[in-house]
Amino acid sequence: MKFASTILSLLFLVTLSTALPSPQARLRRDGDSTSPSPQTRTMHGSGGNRSGAGSGATATSAEASVTPAADSARSRSAKVNTHGRTRSATSEDASSTSQSESSSRSGAPDSTAHSGAPEATSTSVSSTSSGTPESSSTAGAPKPSSTSGSNSGSGAEADAVGAVYFTTNDPSGNNIIVSSISTNGNVTFTRAVSTGGHGEHGNDGASPGPDATFSNDLLVVHDGKRLLAAANTGDSTVSLFEIDENDPTKLTMRGAPVDSQGDYPSSLTFNSAGDKLCVMNAGARATILCYNVASEGLQPQSSTLRNIPGYNQTEADPVGPSGTASAIAFTEDESILVVAVKGHAPPNSTPGFLAAWPVESDGGLAQNPTTIMNTGGQGLSFSLTPVPGKNAFVAADFDSTVDVFDLSGDLKDASANPATTSTSIPGNFVLCWSTYSKTVDRYYLASPVSQLLVEVELDDKLKPSIIGTHPVLNGGANIDLVAATANGKDFIFNLVGSTLDIAVLSIDGPGQTSLIGATNFGNVPDVTITSNFVQGLAVYIKS
């Protein structure tokens, strides 16, 4: 019954999305100092106003390729067309996607526009710290005569304390969209930087939905080493960048993009030292692989190339979101490398699981992982957020559930561990992304259907409690999110894939989170950025 209600919620999102404008634009490539800037929207308390505020050639690794045990997928050809991309999935493949999944897709436009985005609107936004968002009233408003600065030397960036990044994940060329973060949390577009690769939307059997890659952590940052890594789903490569110490909006590529040695790399994780980066491939060649992080770039470690077990994708671009790999992460003590795999929704339900590889003394991985089954719900774990001080994870579950996995004991007993639980959330939320705030010791899970964040607390025994819900942007499907402390203030930066916004929320204390503003990226030229293709969000704060 609960999943049937979830289907109705997903159908509502489709209806809602078709009534919204589909903002698309082309963002400028790095080095162009004359492009206009995106709109900035500022919310003043509860019900505040919104005021208008290239693809590079794909390079391959110079390292020798390591062939996994099962290389069953076709080789991928580079995608060169945004919407005319080649899909080899059959109609049968597409029909295997459940009705609930098809209904969750926000409709994307059939063609990419290269002109300005729709004019700004004035919207009443509820900023209460709990409950569902109030209805919004939207009326046309003139475009702002001036917007926040877009150049690195602008006054808007004079007080910048860090940067926020997301990827366009576009088939015509993947770009990192870079913005500065001011002391009060304002986000100001700065530049677009090519990854040297291409993106691609996963095959959802419908109009492209906001969960473009069915995964978390397409883009990751290592604070201590000032490194940023991005996965290129369209040509199965990984790119590494160094973040400038004085200006974190400046990125310098290390080496060239390297082969992920699988299909559709969609999640990344650094180890704590920042000298190892691991990638999860979610297509037919479903593998994991780790790299040594060197000054000249990424160097693949053959002793870490492993197949993900029990995986049934048959095409390079996975059909999902059910049945796809979601995230890769190390346990806190780094003794285990974990991948979350979603199960299948009704009517052909199969449970999801974690695949956990012990890390060996030489840095390699065990040949075969331990499979940890989901203990309840549909097993649609979409994320892996580490629990500080524990070898445990919190996962946002597509089936309105919070999953907790405790790997602190013997791995073979993890499924039966009392702290490994699936807790249902009343209200039929579709939960897909998660983050953690150290300041308030809370987890925040994104629900793109409800356009909310769900706040969760864990007790000493890892039992989750639902503290409340917080509205993000009415009419926008909120996806990847990061909690960060900037200049002594705590914020959540939440990417909104359907409307091409970054929403900024202030964490004012436990149970107290409010929307303070949003910056729209659908109004500047020169690099293709398409609604519902963007994915991945990371933040770097200067020390």
Protein Blocks (a to p, Z undefined) as FASTA:
>chain_A
ZZmmmmmmmmmmmmmmmmpccdddddddehiakbccddddddehehiacddfbpcddddd
fbdcdddfblcbccddddfbfklcccfbdfklmmmpcfklmmmpccddfbdcfbdcdddd
dddddfbfedjddddddddddddfbdcdfbfkbmklmmpcbdcdddekiakbpcdddddd
dfkopacdfbdcdehiacddddehiacdfklnopghkbccdfklopaddddfknopaddd
dddfklmmbccdehjaddehiahiabdcddfkopaccdddfbfblcdddddddfkbccdd
fklgccdehiabfbfbdcdfehpafbdcddfklpaccddddddddfbdcddddddddddf
kopacfbdcddddfbhjopafbdcddehiacdddddfklpacdddfkbcfklmmmpmklc
cdddehiaacfbdcddfklopacdddfknopacdddddfkopacdfbdcdfbehiacfdd
ddddeehiacdddddfknopacddddfbghiacdfbdcdfklbghiacdehkagcjdddd
dZZ
